[in-house]
Amino acid sequence: MPASCGSCGKCTAHWAFCCLFFFIVIALTGLLLGWKKHSGGLILPKSYQGTSTDLRDWLPLDSLHKNAIQILRDSFPPQMSAKIERIDVRHDKGMLKFVFAEQYVGMQMDGATGKLLHLEQRRSGFIENIHDGSILDKYVGTSNGQLKLVYTSITGLYPD
């Protein structure tokens, strides 16, 4: 008859391995995130320069948003969501970054002309989601970061 989990120490070893695995993942993704600005564009794409840093020369935000959605529709399958996670305005570079909520897609657009500067797969966003545990919520489909909270509580990290 096989021994119970507690009597042979296998249970303890399995728990230790699981904890070690999570800490290794956190350490490796943390290292990658620390290097992202020095990765030569592999992890974090370079920021491109727009034509004008004067906000008075820029198109209205709603026009830039419409351009971004159209570029997304022209560049990716139509079933891909156009939901925007955030828009980063980089007036010192004359451009905006549109970050889409699904598929880790980002777009850099000239603020004055509305022309596409760069279309990118956001590797850094994927690595960040692994690092902070929010990838679990994306995979399972929870809406308020419940799994991220459990993940960060177990690993001892402070949630955002």
C-alpha positions as CSV (number, residue, x, y, z in Angstrom):
1,M,0.0,0.0,0.0
2,P,1.5,3.4,-1.0
3,A,2.4,5.8,1.8
4,S,0.3,9.0,2.2
5,C,1.7,12.3,0.9
6,G,2.5,13.7,4.3
7,S,4.4,10.6,5.6
8,C,6.9,10.4,2.8
9,G,7.7,14.1,2.2
10,K,6.6,14.1,-1.5
11,C,4.0,16.6,-0.8
12,T,6.5,19.0,0.8
13,A,8.9,18.5,-2.2
14,H,6.1,19.2,-4.7
15,W,5.1,22.4,-2.8
16,A,8.7,23.5,-2.6
17,F,9.2,22.9,-6.4
18,C,6.0,24.9,-7.2
19,C,7.2,27.8,-5.0
20,L,10.7,27.7,-6.5
21,F,9.3,27.6,-10.0
22,F,7.2,30.8,-9.4
23,F,10.2,32.6,-7.9
24,I,12.4,31.6,-10.8
25,V,9.8,32.9,-13.3
26,I,9.6,36.2,-11.3
27,A,13.4,36.5,-11.2
28,L,13.8,35.8,-14.9
29,T,11.0,38.1,-16.1
30,G,12.3,40.8,-13.7
31,L,15.7,40.5,-15.2
32,L,14.3,40.8,-18.7
33,L,12.2,43.9,-17.7
34,G,15.4,45.4,-16.2
35,W,17.1,45.0,-19.6
36,K,14.2,46.0,-21.8
37,K,15.5,49.5,-22.6
38,H,18.9,48.1,-23.5
39,S,17.7,45.2,-25.6
40,G,18.2,46.8,-29.0
41,G,14.5,46.8,-29.7
42,L,14.0,43.1,-29.0
43,I,12.0,43.5,-25.8
44,L,11.0,47.2,-26.0
45,P,10.8,48.9,-29.4
46,K,12.5,52.2,-29.9
47,S,10.4,55.3,-29.8
48,Y,10.1,56.9,-33.2
49,Q,10.1,60.7,-33.8
50,G,7.0,62.5,-35.1
51,T,7.1,65.6,-37.2
52,S,6.1,68.2,-34.6
53,T,6.5,68.4,-30.8
54,D,4.1,71.4,-30.7
55,L,0.7,70.1,-29.6
56,R,-1.0,73.0,-31.5
57,D,0.1,71.3,-34.7
58,W,-1.4,67.9,-33.7
59,L,-4.6,66.4,-35.0
60,P,-7.5,66.0,-32.5
61,L,-7.2,62.9,-30.4
62,D,-10.5,61.4,-31.8
63,S,-9.0,61.7,-35.4
64,L,-5.8,60.0,-34.3
65,H,-7.8,57.3,-32.6
66,K,-9.9,56.6,-35.7
67,N,-6.6,56.4,-37.7
68,A,-5.2,53.9,-35.2
69,I,-8.3,51.7,-35.5
70,Q,-8.2,51.8,-39.3
71,I,-4.5,50.8,-39.3
72,L,-5.3,48.0,-36.9
73,R,-8.1,46.8,-39.2
74,D,-5.9,47.0,-42.3
75,S,-3.0,45.1,-40.6
76,F,-4.6,42.3,-38.6
77,P,-7.5,39.9,-38.9
78,P,-10.9,41.6,-38.6
79,Q,-11.9,39.6,-35.6
80,M,-9.2,41.1,-33.5
81,S,-10.5,43.5,-30.9
82,A,-9.9,47.2,-31.3
83,K,-10.2,47.8,-27.6
84,I,-7.5,50.2,-26.4
85,E,-5.7,49.6,-23.1
86,R,-4.1,53.0,-23.1
87,I,-2.8,55.9,-25.2
88,D,0.6,57.3,-24.2
89,V,1.2,60.8,-25.5
90,R,4.9,61.5,-26.1
91,H,4.7,65.2,-27.0
92,D,8.5,65.5,-26.7
93,K,8.8,63.0,-29.5
94,G,5.9,64.2,-31.5
95,M,4.1,60.9,-31.3
96,L,1.5,58.8,-29.5
97,K,1.6,55.1,-28.6
98,F,-1.7,53.2,-28.9
99,V,-1.6,50.0,-26.8
100,F,-4.4,47.6,-27.6
101,A,-5.9,45.4,-24.9
102,E,-5.5,42.1,-26.8
103,Q,-2.7,40.3,-28.6
104,Y,0.0,42.6,-27.2
105,V,-0.1,45.0,-30.2
106,G,1.2,48.5,-30.0
107,M,1.3,51.3,-32.5
108,Q,3.3,54.5,-32.7
109,M,1.6,57.3,-34.6
110,D,2.7,60.8,-35.6
111,G,0.6,63.3,-33.7
112,A,0.6,66.0,-36.3
113,T,0.0,63.9,-39.5
114,G,-1.7,60.8,-38.1
115,K,0.7,58.6,-40.1
116,L,1.9,55.3,-38.7
117,L,5.4,55.4,-37.4
118,H,5.7,51.8,-36.2
119,L,3.5,48.8,-35.6
120,E,4.8,46.4,-33.0
121,Q,4.2,43.2,-31.0
122,R,4.6,44.3,-27.4
123,R,7.0,41.7,-26.0
124,S,7.6,43.8,-22.9
125,G,3.8,43.8,-22.2
126,F,3.7,40.0,-22.4
127,I,6.8,39.8,-20.0
128,E,5.2,42.3,-17.6
129,N,2.0,40.2,-17.5
130,I,3.9,37.1,-16.7
131,H,6.0,38.9,-14.1
132,D,3.0,40.4,-12.2
133,G,0.7,37.4,-12.7
134,S,-2.0,39.3,-14.7
135,I,-1.5,36.8,-17.6
136,L,-3.5,34.3,-15.4
137,D,-6.4,36.7,-15.4
138,K,-6.2,37.2,-19.2
139,Y,-6.0,33.4,-19.8
140,V,-8.9,32.5,-17.5
141,G,-10.9,35.6,-18.4
142,T,-11.4,37.2,-14.9
143,S,-12.1,40.9,-15.0
144,N,-10.8,42.4,-11.8
145,G,-7.4,40.9,-11.4
146,Q,-8.4,38.3,-8.8
147,L,-5.9,35.7,-9.9
148,K,-3.1,38.4,-10.0
149,L,-4.0,39.2,-6.4
150,V,-3.7,35.5,-5.4
151,Y,-0.5,35.2,-7.4
152,T,1.1,38.2,-5.8
153,S,0.0,37.2,-2.4
154,I,1.5,33.7,-2.7
155,T,4.7,35.0,-4.1
156,G,5.0,37.8,-1.6
157,L,4.9,40.6,-4.1
158,Y,2.9,43.8,-3.6
159,P,0.2,44.2,-6.3
160,D,-0.1,47.3,-8.4
